[in-house]
Amino acid sequence: MDLFKLSRIDEELDSSEVAALCFLCIDILSRKRLEKVNDGKELFMKLEERGLMEDHFFLSQLLNVIRRADLLSLLETDSRQPEDSFGPETDAHPVLSDYRVMLYQIHEDLTQENFEKMKFLLGRQLGRGQIESCKTALDMFGEMERAGLLSSTNLEKLVEILCECDLTLVEIVLVLICFICVLLATSLSVELQSVVSDAQPNTVSPSLRDTMDYYELTHNPRGVCKIINNEHFLGLELKDRPGTLEDEKALSSVFSSLGFEVEVCNDMTAQDIRDELAQLGRRNFFDDDALVVCVLSHGELGCVFGTDEQKVSLREITQPFNSRHAPTLAGKPKLFFIQACQGNDYQRGAMPCPPRPRVGENNRSMSLEEDAGPVHSESVPWDADFLVGMATVPQCKSFRNTYTGSIYIQELCRQLREAVSRQEDILTVLTRVNREVSRGEYRTYKQMPEPKYTLTKKLVLTFV
């Protein structure tokens, strides 16, 4: 170790940078020893006692994290990790904790306003004295660790606080969580391969298979089911939608029994819909397993209508809940069911003769209406873990019975109830809905629902 060069580096570091270096070293040196460090030279000496300054690799990591790579030029030896040190961490070449680096990055990007908000939100858990002693976010993280509110395996409180302050910072935490999950999965896979005996096949246990293949539903309630039900319209172009109350009742009943907190919003303008969904998107979904949003209204291609006859694109409905805007929903299923027309065309059948009417439909065939509207809009980009169930394919009308509710929603609710006993996943349910709805004939026309999805696992809903 060249003391003269390290002294020159110390002269270039201000007190806040030294404090940051000490924070990054907490997993290497004890917190008590670091509390006595006043400058860079003292820290370097303590690292030297641990044998961490021989090839400057560890120091180069520290300087890169605090964005002082300019000081690396003062080091004599190559700051790159030696070729023989790749692989598992060794005493000679320890690697900085990804957890510590993440916390430092949050500290760097946190505004003073949000730092003060963090202090306020943590006031009760940490106490006034501890809060007042915190001058930076790094101090705050240290107090949270002392109080047992934060660790590399306990990030829930940090996510909760950041959700109230700055959602963009939550993404930093989620990246680390995903990285940890990948490491755990890789480690577990290696362990499973290594413990199989000659007498038994190498199979994954049912519980592990479930976590890899199925979305987890462990909370009660499962999450929120938001129902937007537009029945009465204010203008002259769109008629009221009698029968939609039956859809709202059916959806409320089935999703309540499936463990969701149902919230119903009636007769909303286009801006009301946007505001309501934006507010829901700001919710902390950390303790939720899934999200359900149902929209019952008039519609046209790629949009639904508010009661003021103004359009809301499907993109505007789904966007508040993608991983960028609602990071605590990342990796969780987001289900959208849209009862609305998607155009003015009628879906017709290709059978050589008219199908026989289904039982009970003759008496009420004149009560069928279309949930249509006059204008066109944009299509929807689908993000990960989304499912959007549309009542009809693009360009076509969907039908609603003015007494019993819409064809699509009523069949959806019936199939969801029956699927519980069969333990069927949601895509199987929607396939059955497609089949049953497409079999019917409505005012001599057909209807063909259309689910679109980017689910990455199977979703099986159960009664709670």
Secondary structure, DSSP 8 states (H G I E B T S, - for coil): --HHHHHHHHHH--HHHHHHHHHHTTTTS-HHHHHT--SHHHHHHHHHHTT-SSSSHHHHHHHHHTT-GGGGGG-SS--S--GGG-SS--SSS----HHHHHHHHHHHH--HHHHHHHHHHTHHHH-HHHHHH--SHHHHHHHHHHTTS-BTTB-HHHHHHHHHH-HHHHHHHHHHHHHHHHHHHHHHHHHHHHS--TTS-----HHHHHHHHB----SSS-EEEEEEE----SSSSS---TTHHHHHHHHHHHHHHTTEEEEEEES--HHHHHHHHHHHHTS--TT-SEEEEEEES-EETTEEE-TTS-EEEHHHHHGGGSTTT-GGGTTS-EEEEEES--SSB-B----SS-----TT-TTTGGGEEE-B-S---------TTEEEEESS-TTB--EEETTTEEHHHHHHHHHHHHHHHHT--HHHHHHHHHHHHHH--BTTBB---EEEE--SSB------
